[in-house]
Each structure stands twice: as structure tokens, then as C-alpha cells.
């Protein structure tokens, strides 16, 4: 596993406050906000392990002052760019237009309209972390108030005389209930900060490689589009149409490849299921930490830093990460391929815009930052150019129908090894699959799986990558 951990947890030895820490002086809690005053306002949340109302507030507030909606003139320009994009894409792919709604979102609207997918993605991870933390914290709290350890004054003063401290600190007691709410606040603030940072950078609803927007919607963020084109000396219309081509292409994939959305999100969830929290380490931290840290979310987050996460990456996680990196590379490679085909001959600056997208990606784009912060993995699909080259080779050898037929079923997709040596996939045994994808799917359905499990793209049964490839999850 990488050095990143879910929800922005980091070692307490980093020193100093992060410039945009949600718990700092400029954050939603304020540097000196009384903890119980915040509890009175926020502890009513009962919606799960992440306080999503707080996450929304933190994300929006992190943007500062900005437009809450896009002016009508810009909405028309975005709608026209997406219309042109679909017209240019129609002759180049068998997948029909995927959007019934064209959106021009402000950064605030991007946050609000993508939150449902973030909730689906982050809640299972947070629930696992919270459960392990609750177990460890319960063990640590059971020793507070005894053995010469003094309770925090706020907690001591709030306890009525004669109250059974052990009952309060039991698994179902109010102290542990409070800790559950603190966890929701903590995760809500961290998730909100990450989503807000992402909203300030993205140009569309699908840029991070996930279908974040509502089904049937293609959307650009005009403020992000303007920032993308700043300094390029390329007409704004060209920049807008090029990014609209990418958005429209992604939308076609997610709309008309019915298994793709669940496959991508499922790969993230599968990786997250392997995240291990050392409950003994949590209990040890709680026994050693200054008790007043319990009353301060930022100090609690620092105390429960990266040392409570097990560093070992399981074979299942490695396989899930390989599948995730592969499917994102295949998606982005296909989008690159069809976008370049559509833009060439129409947009004079198509080549420069393509290189700008690649440079943005190589420098660690929004998608990589988001996965590292929210899910705890360093994700960098390193095979994007290989994937784009494979799709181009398929189109040349088999036509657009043969190329797009590969999306009929996940078992028809190329493996990581196929990306390294595409000739075998394009002209070898897989050629029969492209001739009759439906028949191949029926064959896969009717054939019982081999002992030990069937083939899964990018999974542990794949042929190994070429020598020199780094392990999944490492950055190069």
C-alpha cells in the first residue's frame, strides 16, 4: 500500500498545520471553537459514518467566494460545444450519444451534483475505519479515569455525581456514541476538504475517470475550462469543444456499457475492503495520548495518524488495484483515441490540447489526488498511451465496430499484458471475439469456471507485466 491513507490521515510528526486544514483557523471549526459548542450543532447527524452535510459545507466553503450558478450565456456555449462534440463523435463510434442533458456547472454545483457518488464510494470505507477505531478507542477510553489518568475537565464537569463511568464508556454508552459522531465529523471535514480541492481543478463531470454526475448528463465546469486554457493562447471555443469531446466520449461509454459503472466503483470498493486498521495500535494511542486530544478533532486526527493503518497490501488489494488501474487506463485510452480522431481536422490546436491533457495527467491530476486522499491509494494509470494505441490498432484492423465490440463484456477486455503487446490481441485469438462478441459472451456464460476462479482483466491470473513494470499502486 502507498504512503497515503484514507480521508487524509497523516503522521502527527509532519509538523505544523496544513494551510487549508478544515480544523484550522480558517476552517469550519475555527481554531478556538469550543468543541462542545460544535457538538451541539453537529451531533444530530444520523446519516452514516461520514457527516455529508458537514462535508458539503466544508467543500463549498473551501472554494471561497464564487458563483453559485453559471450565467445563461455560458450555459448556451457549453450546450453548443457538447452538441458539436456529439456530431463529430457519431461517425467514429458505434456507441450512441450518452447524454440527454447538457450541463454547465459552477464549482459549487459540481460539488452538490457529485456528492451522491462520493457517498456511495466513501461510506463503506469510512464504516470499516470507524468500526476498527471504535474498538480501539473503547479499549483506550476504558483506562481513562483510572490508574492516575485524569479525565478532560470538560468531560469531568459534565458527569453527574454517582454516574457509572464504565457504563458511559461501554460499547453502547453515550461516550462511544459521541465518538461515533466525532468520527462522522472528522471524516466529513476531510472528505469535504478533498472534494472542495477537486472542485477547484476539474473541467467536467468525468475527468477523474469515475461517472460522478447524474446518469444521462454531460457537464463542463466553465471556470475549470477557463483555467485549463489559461496561457495556452488557444481560442476559448477550441478549448471548450476539445474538453466537450472528452466529456461526451466518456458519457457514451458509461451510458451504453451497462456493466462499466458498477465495475469501476466496485474495483474501488474491493480495494477498500482490504484496508486494515490495527485496533491494538488505536487502543495504544488512546492510552498514550493527552486526554484533552479527545475533545479536539484535529488533535485526535493527528493522534490516530498513519500508524494505526496496517502497511501490508494484501494479494486481494494488489489484484483489485491492478484491475482498477487497467480499467481506468482502458477508459481513458479509448477517450483519448476517439477524441483525437474527432478533433483532428476540426480543431487547429488539437495536438497542443492533447499534450496539455497528458501533461496535466503526468503532473498528478485531480483523479490521482482524489484517490490518494479519499481512498488511501496512489493511483496512476501508467498505461494510458499503450491503451490508446491498442484502441487505434483495433480500429484500423477491425473497424469501429470491432473496436467497440470489446466493451460488450468485461471478460473481452485486453489485459495489462495485451497493452504491452497489442498485436496478439488485435490479430490473434481475440480476433474471433471481435467477429462474434455475443457468441463469445454466451460461451463464457455456459462454460463452468475453472478451478481457482476465472479470468479477470488485470487480476492475479493475468500474465505478468513486462519486466521493469512497477508493482500496482506505486508511482514511477
N, C-alpha and C positions, 0 to 999 in steps of 0.2 A: 504494500500500500504506500501511497505517496506520503510526503510530509504534511499534507493538508488533512484537516479533519472536519467533520460535518458542522455546519452552522457557525463557521468562523472561530471555533475553539482554537486557542493557541497557547503556547507555553507561557507561563507567568514570568519567565525570565527575559521576555522581549524588551522590557523597559519602556516606560512612558506610555501615554495614552495614544491610541490611534487617532489621527486627525479628525476622522468623521465617526468616532465611536458613538453608538446610539446612547451610551450611558454617560457620555462626557458632557461638558458644559453646554455644548450646542445641540445635544441630543434631546430626545423626547422626555427623558427623565430629569435632565438638568444635573449639573454637578452636585448640587447640595439639596436636591429634592428629598424630603423625608420619605423613607421607604414605606411606612405605613400609610402615609397620605396617598401614595401611588397605589397601594394595595386597595384602598377604599374605592378607588376609581376603576381599577382594572381586574379585581378578583372576581367580578361577576362573570367572566368568560367561562363558558362551559362547552365550547365547541371543539375540543380535541387538544392534542399535545402542543399545538402551535396556536398562539393567540393571533388569529389572522386579522382581526380588526386593528390590533396594535401594529401588525406587520404592514398593513395598508397605510396607516398613519405615518409610520416611520419612513416608508418608501416615498410617499408623496412629499413629506417634509424634507427629505434629503435632497430633493430637486430644487428647493428654494422657490423663489417667485417665478412663475412661468404660466403660460397659457393653459387653461383647463380644457380648452377645445380648439380645434383648428378653424381658421377663418374659411368662409364659404368658397372664396376664390381658390385657396389651396386645395380644398376638398375636390373641386371640379378638376384641377390639374392632376391630382393623384388618380381620380377615377378615369380620366382620359389616358393617362400613362398605363394603367392596368388594362384598359380596353385595347390599346395598341399592342401591348405585350401579348395578350391572348391571340390577337390576329396574327402576329408574327410567329407564335408558337404552334398554331394549328397545323401548318403543313409539316412540322418537324417531329411530331409525336402522335402516337395513336391515343394517348390519354387526353380526353376532352378537358375543356376548361373546368377548373375545380371550384371556382368562386361564384356564388350568387350575389355576394355583397362586396363592394369595394369600399374600403375604409381608409380614411386619413385621420390618424390618431395623434393627439398630443401625447407627450410623455406620461402625463397623469392618466390619460385614457389607456395607454399601453399597460400600465400597472394594473388598473382596475379590470381590464378585459382579459388579462392573462392569469390573474390570481387563481381561478378555478383549477387550472392545470398545475400551477405551483402547489396548490393544496394537495392534489392527488399525488404529486411527486414527493413532497416533503413530509406529509403526515406519517406515513409508515416508518420512515427513517427516524423521525422525532419520537414516535411512540416507543421504538426499541431503545433509543438512548435514554428516554425518560424512565422507562421501567428499570433499566440497569442502574441508573443514577439513584432512583428511589430506594432500591435495595441497599446500595452502598451508603447512602445518606442516612437511612434508617439505622444502620449499624453504627455510624458515627455519632448521630444525634443521641443514641441511647446512652452514650458516655458523657454527654453534657450534663452539667448539674451535679455530677458525682466525681469522685477522685480529685477534688480540689479545683475542678474546672468551673469557672464562673459563667453563668448564663449572661447573654447580652442584656443590658439594662432595659431595652425596650420590651424584650420578651419577659424578663423577670417582673417588671412593673405591671404587665398586662395579665399576669396569672393571679386569679383569685386565691385567697388563703385556703389551704387544705386541698388544692387540686392535685390529683394524681398525675405527676409529670410523666410517668411511664405510660399511662393511658393516652395522654396527649401526644406522645411521640410514637405510639404504635402505628402499625401499617394503615389502619383506618382512622387514626386520630386527626384532630384539626391541624396539628403541626405538619404532618405529612400531606394533608390536603393543601395547606398553604404552600408547601414545597412544590406540589404539582402545579399550582398556579404560578409560582415563581418560574418553573421550567417553561410554562407557556409564554410568560412574559419574555424570558430570556431568548427563547427560540424566535418568538415573534419579532423582537427587536433585531436579531441577527439576520433573519430571513428578509425582513423589511429593508434593512440597510443594503443587503446584496441585490435585491430586486430593484431598489432605487438607483443603485450604481449602474446596473444593467440598463435600466430605462433611459439613463442619460447618454447611452452609447449606441443602442440598437437603431437600425434603419427600417426594420419590418417585423412582422409577427413571427416569422420562421427563421430568422437569421441564426439563432443559436442551434439550429438543427432539430428542434422539437416543434410539434404542432401546438403552439401556445395559445393561439386565438380560437374563437368560436368556429365550429365546423362551417364550411362554406364561405368563409370570409378571407379575403386577401387584403392586407393592410400595410401601408407605409407610414412611417413617422417623419413628417416633413422636417422637423427640427434635426433629426438624425441624418436625414438625406442631405440637408444643407451642410451639416458638419462634415459628412463624408466627402463632399465635393469641394470643401473649402481649400483654396490654394492650388487646386488642380488646373485652373484656367480652362475648364471644360464647361460648355453651356449647361445651365441648370436643367434644361429639358432632357438633354442626353443622359445626365447622371440619373435623373428621375426615372426615365424609361429603362435604363440598364438595370437599376435596382428593382423596378417593377417586373422586368423579365425574370429575375431570380425569384421574386416572391410568387409570381404566377406559376412558374415551373414547380416550385416546392408545393404549392397549393394543389396542383394537379396530382402530384404523387400521393399526398396524404388523403386526397378526396377519393381517388379511384384505385388505390391499392388498399383494399379493405383491412388487411392484416397489419399494415405498416405502423399505424399509430400505436396500437397495443404492443407491437413488437419492440419499438423503440423505448416506450415508457416502461415496459416490462423488463428490459435489459437493465435499466437504471435501478428499478426496484430489486431485481435479482442481486445486483451488486450490493445494494444497501443491506439486504438481509444478512450478508456476511460480515457486516461491521460488528466488531466485538468490543464491548465495554468491560473493563476489568472492575467488577464490583468490589473486589477487595481493595483495589487502589483507591476507589471512590471513598470507601469507608476509612481508609488510612488517611486520605487527605482531610476528611471531615474531622478526624480525631486530632490532626496536627494544626489545622488552620485556626487563626484567630476567630473566636466565636462571632465577633461582630461582622465577619465576612458574610455570615448567613443573612444579614439584614441589608446587604448591598449587592445587587445583581452583577455589577461589573466585577467586583472582587470575587464573587462566587464563580463567575465565568473563568477568571484567571486561575483560581484555585483548582477548579475542575478542568484544567487545561489538557494538553495533548497527552499527558502521562496516563490518563485514565482510558485511553483508547489503545487496544492491542495493535501493535505494528504489523503483525503477521498477516499477509494476504493469503487467503485460503485458495486451494485449486479452483473451487467453485467461483470465487471472486475473479480470479485471473481469467477463467473462461467467460464469465459474464462481461468483464471489461473488454476482452477480445471481441466478443460479439457486438458490443456497443460501439467500439471504435470502428469495426468493419462496417456496420450498417450505416453509421454516420458518414463514413468515407464514401460508401456507395451512393447515398442520397446526395451528398454534396458534389460528388463526381458527376452524377447524372445531371444535376442542376447546372454545374459548370459547363458541361458538354452542350446541352441544348440551349443554354443562354448564349454561349459564344457563337453557336451556329445561327441563332436568330439575330444576334447583334451585328455580326459581320455582314457588311454590305448595306446595313441600315444606319449604323452609328459610326461616324468617323473616328471617334475616340474609344472604340470598343476595346482595343488592345490595352490602352492605358488604364481603362477602368478595370479590366480583368486583372492586371498586375496590382492595382490598388487593393482589390479584394484579397488577392494572395498575400500581399504584404501585411494587410490588416490581420489576416489569419495567422501568419507566421509570427507576428509580434505578440500573439496571445490574445485572441479576440474575445468578444463578450461570452461566447459559449464556453470556452475553456475556463474563464474566470468564474462563471456561474457554477459549473460542475465542481470546481475546486472548493468554492465557498459553501455551497449548499449540500453537496453530496459527499464531499471529502475525498474526491479522486482527481488526480491530474490527468485530464483527458486532452489528447492532441492527436486527432486522426492524421497520421503521418502519410497515409497512402492516397491522398486526395488526387494528386496528379496521375498516379497509376490507375485509379478508378476512372477518372475522366478519359484517360487513354483507352481503357478497356471498353467503355461505352462507345467511344468513337470507332474502335475497331469492329465492335459488334454491328454498329450501324452500317459500316462500309461492307462488311461481309454478308450480313443477313437483312439489311434494310431496317427501317424504323420499327416495323412490325416484329422482327426477330429480336431486336434490342429490347423493346418494351415488354415482350412476352416473358422475359426473365423475371419481371415483377409479379408474375401470376401467383407465385408461391415462394415462401422463404427458402425452401429446400432447393429451389432452382438458382439461387443467387451464387455468384462466384465466391470462393473462399479467399482468405488472405494470400494463400499460395498462388491462386489464379491471378491475383492482381500483379504478382511479381512475374509470372509467366503467362500472359494472357493468350498467347497463340493456341495453347492446348484447350483453353476454354472456348475460344471462338470457333476453332475448326476441328476440335477433337470430338470426344464422346458427347460433349454437351451440345453439339450441333443438332442432334436428334431431338433434344429437349426443346430447342428453339423452333423446330419444324412442327412439333405437336405438343405444346405445353399442357393442354388439357389432358391428353392421354398420359403424359408423364405424371401429372398430379394424381390421376386415377390409379396409376401403377403404384405410386408411393402410398396411397391410401389403402390399397388392397394387400400390400406386402407387409407381413408382420415385421416389427423392428428386430434387428439383430441383437443378440445378447450383448449387454453392456450399453445399449442406447444407440439411437440413430445419429445420422449426421446432422450437425447444426452449424450454420455458417459461422466461421470464426471461432468455433468452440474447441474443446480439448481434443476432439477426434480429427481436426483438420491436420493436414500436412504442416510441418513446421515452416515458419518463415525462412527466408533465405538467410544464410549466415551473416551475422553482423547486425541483424534487427534487434532492437532492444526489446525487453520484456514489456508486455502490456502495462500501461499505467506509468511508465517512465517517460520523461521528456528528453528530447535529444537536442 
